[in-house]
Amino acid sequence: MAGPDTTKALRIAKVIELLNKKSPYGGISLTELADSCEVTTRSILRYLDQIENDLHVSIVRPEKNTSKKEGLYRLDAGYLPSVSPENALIILLSMLQQQGSALAGRLNEIKDALIGTLFKYKYSPQSLPIEQMQERIYVVEEHLTDPAGVGEIFANLVQAIKDCYRVKLWYYVAHSGENSKRVVEPYGLICKHHNWYLVAHCLKRNDIRVFRVDQVSNVIPYTSERFEYPKDFSLKDHMAHSWGVINDGEVCKVRLKFSPQVAYRVKNLVYHPSQVIQDELPDGSVVMSFEICGIDEMKTWIVQWGDMVEVLEPKWLREDMCEIARRILKVYKINGFGKFNTDTKRYLK
């Protein structure tokens, strides 16, 4: 049977755990603490004194401080994540993966706060080797040239989505090479390959449009111009058939044949929810089908596979890919080419 000191220590540990869990949501009442620990509220007050005086953990207490939520107790320096050292490292790695993205600035602040809190209250540098792990992780990813600037714009858009107010954008339009001013009602955000896109109702076009966040040079919040989020709009449903970030409304079945060299890889990745492996051929190649819209985005993805993929249908997409191949060949064509040498795999001049 546990002695009085052990029982008391366990109850103090439980109080800390409850404060840890409840602090992100405003805190926990004295009665809740007492009921959970099966002691009187007077005992809980003594435990709180010990946590502050002996363990040096600051607590916001209604009887001593002005608590944000009347009658609730919470940790003053932020709550302690209930994570093991192994899971804490996984959180760190997920943050490192976002270096150079629109989230980088805020994540660096969160990372520093998380590491400081973990080291202060939970772990030693030996059990959570942060610096060592950062030296042994190298992230190969495109980086924004100005992640801090894009991050500020991103934060403004997130706030507009949260509070449902309009914003004015200065947006770079690639095909015209000009900045366009738009007033939009932000509906949501899409993330693709660490790039963020705003989905919004454009007042100028009176339609839903997608804006790549790192092509927005400025945002002015119209906080007084609120809008009602449409009840019949679902971002998930809107994007369900899109290959990338564009929904052009025209859903089409696409069949692709992947060569044996890449068959293993494509079978182990899901590129789209509609993906179906239709056939695995004797030579090791794989035929896949997709039901998608926004096929212009798929074309650039197909090009990346080079001669490792063949469009089987629709016919018009095969023709489009042939035209793209001809244009690529024209870029590299120097003084014309002769016949193709099958031994050297090169065109003869």
C-alpha positions as CSV (number, residue, x, y, z in Angstrom):
1,M,0.0,0.0,0.0
2,A,1.3,3.4,-0.9
3,G,2.3,5.7,2.0
4,P,0.9,9.2,2.7
5,D,3.8,10.9,0.9
6,T,3.5,8.7,-2.2
7,T,-0.3,9.3,-2.4
8,K,0.2,13.0,-2.0
9,A,2.9,13.1,-4.7
10,L,0.6,11.1,-7.1
11,R,-2.2,13.6,-6.5
12,I,0.1,16.6,-7.2
13,A,1.2,14.9,-10.4
14,K,-2.4,14.4,-11.3
15,V,-3.2,18.1,-10.7
16,I,-0.3,19.1,-12.9
17,E,-1.5,16.7,-15.6
18,L,-5.1,18.2,-15.4
19,L,-3.7,21.8,-15.6
20,N,-1.6,20.7,-18.5
21,K,-4.6,19.3,-20.4
22,K,-7.1,22.1,-19.6
23,S,-4.9,25.2,-19.9
24,P,-5.2,25.4,-23.7
25,Y,-9.0,25.6,-23.2
26,G,-9.0,28.3,-20.5
27,G,-8.3,26.2,-17.4
28,I,-10.0,24.0,-14.9
29,S,-12.2,24.8,-11.8
30,L,-11.2,24.1,-8.2
31,T,-14.2,21.7,-7.9
32,E,-13.2,19.7,-10.9
33,L,-9.6,19.3,-9.6
34,A,-11.0,18.2,-6.2
35,D,-13.4,15.7,-7.7
36,S,-10.7,14.2,-10.0
37,C,-8.3,13.8,-7.2
38,E,-10.9,12.7,-4.6
39,V,-9.9,15.3,-2.1
40,T,-11.3,18.5,-0.7
41,T,-10.8,21.9,-2.3
42,R,-8.6,22.9,0.6
43,S,-6.3,20.1,-0.2
44,I,-6.2,21.2,-3.9
45,L,-5.2,24.8,-2.8
46,R,-2.4,23.3,-0.7
47,Y,-1.2,21.3,-3.7
48,L,-1.3,24.4,-5.9
49,D,0.9,26.2,-3.4
50,Q,3.4,23.4,-3.5
51,I,3.4,23.3,-7.3
52,E,4.2,27.0,-7.4
53,N,6.6,27.2,-4.4
54,D,8.5,23.9,-4.7
55,L,8.3,23.1,-8.4
56,H,8.4,26.7,-9.6
57,V,5.5,26.3,-12.0
58,S,3.5,29.5,-12.3
59,I,-0.3,29.2,-12.1
60,V,-3.0,31.7,-12.9
61,R,-5.3,31.5,-9.8
62,P,-8.6,33.4,-9.5
63,E,-8.0,34.1,-5.8
64,K,-4.7,35.7,-6.5
65,N,-4.7,36.9,-10.1
66,T,-7.2,38.2,-12.7
67,S,-7.9,35.1,-14.6
68,K,-9.1,35.4,-18.2
69,K,-11.9,33.0,-17.3
70,E,-13.3,33.6,-13.9
71,G,-12.9,30.7,-11.5
72,L,-10.5,28.7,-13.7
73,Y,-7.0,27.7,-12.9
74,R,-4.4,27.4,-15.6
75,L,-0.6,27.3,-16.2
76,D,0.8,30.7,-16.6
77,A,3.7,29.9,-19.0
78,G,1.7,27.8,-21.4
79,Y,0.6,24.2,-21.1
80,L,3.0,21.3,-21.2
81,P,2.5,18.9,-24.2
82,S,1.9,15.4,-23.0
83,V,4.4,13.8,-25.4
84,S,7.2,11.4,-25.1
85,P,10.8,12.5,-26.3
86,E,10.3,10.3,-29.4
87,N,7.0,12.1,-30.3
88,A,8.5,15.5,-29.5
89,L,11.2,14.8,-32.1
90,I,8.6,13.9,-34.6
91,I,6.9,17.2,-34.0
92,L,10.3,18.9,-34.5
93,L,10.9,17.1,-37.8
94,S,7.5,18.1,-39.1
95,M,8.4,21.7,-38.3
96,L,11.8,21.4,-40.1
97,Q,10.0,20.1,-43.1
98,Q,8.2,23.5,-43.4
99,Q,11.4,25.6,-43.5
100,G,11.2,28.2,-46.2
101,S,7.4,27.9,-46.5
102,A,4.7,30.5,-45.6
103,L,4.5,28.8,-42.2
104,A,8.2,29.1,-41.4
105,G,8.1,32.3,-39.3
106,R,5.3,31.2,-37.0
107,L,6.7,27.7,-36.8
108,N,10.1,28.9,-35.7
109,E,8.4,30.8,-32.8
110,I,6.4,27.7,-31.9
111,K,9.5,25.5,-32.2
112,D,11.5,27.7,-29.8
113,A,8.6,27.9,-27.3
114,L,8.1,24.1,-27.5
115,I,11.8,23.3,-27.0
116,G,12.1,25.8,-24.2
117,T,9.0,24.3,-22.4
118,L,10.1,20.7,-22.9
119,F,13.6,21.4,-21.6
120,K,12.3,23.5,-18.7
121,Y,9.6,21.0,-17.4
122,K,10.0,17.6,-18.9
123,Y,13.3,16.5,-20.5
124,S,17.1,16.9,-20.4
125,P,19.1,17.8,-23.6
126,Q,20.3,14.2,-23.5
127,S,16.8,12.7,-23.8
128,L,15.8,15.2,-26.5
129,P,18.9,15.8,-28.7
130,I,17.5,18.7,-30.7
131,E,20.7,20.2,-32.1
132,Q,22.1,16.8,-33.0
133,M,18.9,15.9,-34.9
134,Q,18.9,19.2,-36.8
135,E,22.4,18.5,-37.9
136,R,21.4,15.1,-39.2
137,I,18.3,16.2,-41.1
138,Y,18.5,17.8,-44.5
139,V,15.2,18.9,-46.2
140,V,15.3,19.0,-50.0
141,E,12.4,21.3,-50.9
142,E,11.7,24.5,-52.8
143,H,12.0,27.6,-50.6
144,L,10.3,30.9,-50.8
145,T,12.7,33.8,-51.3
146,D,10.7,35.8,-48.7
147,P,9.1,33.4,-46.3
148,A,8.6,36.0,-43.6
149,G,6.7,38.4,-46.0
150,V,4.6,35.6,-47.4
151,G,3.9,34.4,-43.9
152,E,2.5,37.8,-42.9
153,I,0.1,37.7,-45.9
154,F,-0.8,34.1,-45.1
155,A,-1.6,35.1,-41.5
156,N,-3.9,37.9,-42.6
157,L,-5.7,35.5,-44.9
158,V,-6.2,33.0,-42.2
159,Q,-7.7,35.6,-39.9
160,A,-10.0,36.7,-42.7
161,I,-11.2,33.1,-43.2
162,K,-11.7,32.7,-39.5
163,D,-13.7,35.9,-39.1
164,C,-15.5,35.9,-42.5
165,Y,-14.5,39.4,-43.7
166,R,-13.5,40.6,-47.2
167,V,-9.9,41.4,-48.2
168,K,-8.4,43.3,-51.1
169,L,-5.6,41.5,-52.9
170,W,-2.8,42.6,-55.2
171,Y,-2.3,39.4,-57.2
172,Y,0.4,38.6,-59.8
173,V,-1.3,37.1,-62.9
174,A,1.2,34.9,-64.7
175,H,-0.3,34.8,-68.1
176,S,-0.5,38.7,-68.3
177,G,2.6,39.4,-66.2
178,E,0.6,42.1,-64.3
179,N,-0.6,42.7,-60.8
180,S,-4.4,42.6,-60.5
181,K,-6.4,44.1,-57.7
182,R,-9.2,41.9,-56.4
183,V,-11.7,42.2,-53.6
184,V,-12.5,38.6,-52.4
185,E,-14.5,36.7,-49.8
186,P,-12.0,34.1,-48.5
187,Y,-13.5,30.6,-48.2
188,G,-10.5,28.4,-47.4
189,L,-7.0,27.3,-48.1
190,I,-5.4,24.5,-50.1
191,C,-1.9,23.2,-49.5
192,K,0.0,21.4,-52.4
193,H,3.7,20.5,-52.1
194,H,4.0,23.1,-49.3
195,N,2.5,25.8,-51.4
196,W,-0.6,27.5,-50.2
197,Y,-3.6,28.6,-52.3
198,L,-6.5,30.8,-51.3
199,V,-10.0,29.7,-52.4
200,A,-12.2,32.7,-52.5
201,H,-15.3,34.2,-54.1
202,C,-14.0,37.0,-56.4
203,L,-16.4,40.0,-56.5
204,K,-14.9,41.1,-59.9
205,R,-15.5,37.7,-61.6
206,N,-18.6,36.8,-59.4
207,D,-17.2,33.3,-59.2
208,I,-14.9,31.1,-57.1
209,R,-11.2,31.7,-57.9
210,V,-7.9,30.2,-56.6
211,F,-5.0,32.5,-55.7
212,R,-1.5,31.2,-55.0
213,V,-0.5,32.9,-51.7
214,D,3.1,33.6,-52.6
215,Q,1.9,35.5,-55.7
216,V,-0.1,37.9,-53.5
217,S,2.0,41.0,-52.9
218,N,-0.3,42.8,-50.5
219,V,-3.5,42.3,-48.5
220,I,-5.8,45.0,-47.0
221,P,-8.4,43.6,-44.6
222,Y,-11.9,45.0,-44.9
223,T,-12.8,44.0,-41.4
224,S,-16.1,46.0,-41.5
225,E,-17.3,44.2,-44.6
226,R,-18.4,40.8,-43.3
227,F,-19.9,38.1,-45.5
228,E,-21.8,34.9,-44.7
229,Y,-20.0,31.7,-45.5
230,P,-22.3,29.9,-48.0
231,K,-24.1,27.0,-46.4
232,D,-24.1,25.0,-49.6
233,F,-20.3,25.3,-50.1
234,S,-17.9,22.6,-49.0
235,L,-14.2,23.0,-49.8
236,K,-13.7,19.3,-49.6
237,D,-16.5,18.6,-52.2
238,H,-15.3,21.5,-54.4
239,M,-11.8,20.0,-54.6
240,A,-12.9,16.3,-54.7
241,H,-12.2,15.8,-58.4
242,S,-9.5,18.3,-58.9
243,W,-6.1,16.9,-59.9
244,G,-4.4,19.9,-58.3
245,V,-5.9,23.2,-57.1
246,I,-8.1,24.1,-60.0
247,N,-11.7,22.9,-60.4
248,D,-12.8,23.6,-64.0
249,G,-16.0,21.5,-63.5
250,E,-15.2,19.1,-66.4
251,V,-14.6,15.6,-64.9
252,C,-12.9,13.2,-67.3
253,K,-11.6,9.7,-67.1
254,V,-7.9,9.4,-67.7
255,R,-6.0,6.1,-68.3
256,L,-2.2,6.0,-68.0
257,K,0.3,3.2,-68.5
258,F,3.4,3.3,-66.4
259,S,6.6,1.5,-67.4
260,P,8.0,-1.4,-65.3
261,Q,10.8,0.9,-64.1
262,V,8.3,3.0,-62.1
263,A,5.5,0.6,-61.5
264,Y,6.5,-0.2,-58.0
265,R,6.6,3.4,-57.0
266,V,3.2,4.4,-58.5
267,K,1.5,1.4,-56.9
268,N,2.7,2.5,-53.5
269,L,1.5,6.1,-53.8
270,V,-2.0,7.5,-54.0
271,Y,-1.9,10.5,-56.4
272,H,-5.7,11.1,-56.3
273,P,-8.6,9.7,-54.4
274,S,-10.2,8.3,-57.6
275,Q,-7.0,6.3,-58.5
276,V,-7.6,2.7,-59.6
277,I,-5.1,0.1,-60.7
278,Q,-6.8,-1.3,-63.7
279,D,-4.2,-3.8,-64.9
280,E,-0.8,-5.2,-64.2
281,L,0.7,-6.4,-67.5
282,P,3.1,-9.3,-68.0
283,D,6.0,-7.0,-68.7
284,G,5.6,-5.4,-65.3
285,S,3.9,-2.2,-66.5
286,V,0.8,-0.9,-64.7
287,V,-2.4,0.7,-66.1
288,M,-4.0,3.3,-63.8
289,S,-7.2,5.3,-64.2
290,F,-8.3,8.6,-62.6
291,E,-11.6,10.5,-62.6
292,I,-10.5,14.1,-62.5
293,C,-10.9,17.7,-63.5
294,G,-8.3,20.4,-63.9
295,I,-6.4,18.3,-66.4
296,D,-4.0,21.1,-67.5
297,E,-2.3,20.6,-64.1
298,M,-2.0,16.9,-64.8
299,K,-0.2,17.5,-68.1
300,T,2.7,19.0,-66.3
301,W,2.8,16.0,-63.9
302,I,2.8,13.6,-66.9
303,V,5.7,15.5,-68.5
304,Q,7.8,14.9,-65.4
305,W,7.6,11.1,-66.0
306,G,9.2,11.5,-69.4
307,D,9.0,8.2,-71.4
308,M,8.0,6.3,-68.3
309,V,4.3,6.9,-68.8
310,E,1.9,6.8,-71.8
311,V,-1.5,8.3,-72.0
312,L,-4.0,5.7,-73.2
313,E,-7.1,7.8,-73.1
314,P,-8.8,10.1,-73.7
315,K,-7.5,10.6,-77.3
316,W,-7.4,14.3,-77.1
317,L,-5.1,14.2,-74.1
318,R,-2.7,11.9,-76.0
319,E,-2.7,14.5,-78.8
320,D,-2.1,17.3,-76.3
321,M,0.9,15.4,-74.8
322,C,2.3,14.8,-78.3
323,E,2.1,18.6,-79.0
324,I,3.8,19.3,-75.7
325,A,6.6,16.9,-76.6
326,R,7.0,18.5,-80.0
327,R,7.3,21.9,-78.4
328,I,9.9,20.6,-75.9
329,L,11.9,19.1,-78.7
330,K,11.8,22.4,-80.6
331,V,13.4,24.2,-77.6
332,Y,16.4,21.8,-77.7
333,K,16.6,21.5,-81.5
334,I,19.9,22.9,-82.8
335,N,20.3,23.2,-86.5
336,G,17.9,20.4,-87.1
337,F,18.1,16.7,-86.3
338,G,18.4,13.7,-88.5
339,K,17.5,10.1,-87.7
340,F,17.3,8.8,-84.2
341,N,20.2,6.5,-83.4
342,T,18.8,3.6,-81.3
343,D,22.3,2.6,-80.0
344,T,23.3,6.0,-78.6
345,K,19.7,7.1,-77.9
346,R,20.5,10.4,-79.6
347,Y,19.4,12.3,-82.7
348,L,22.0,12.6,-85.5
349,K,22.6,16.1,-86.9
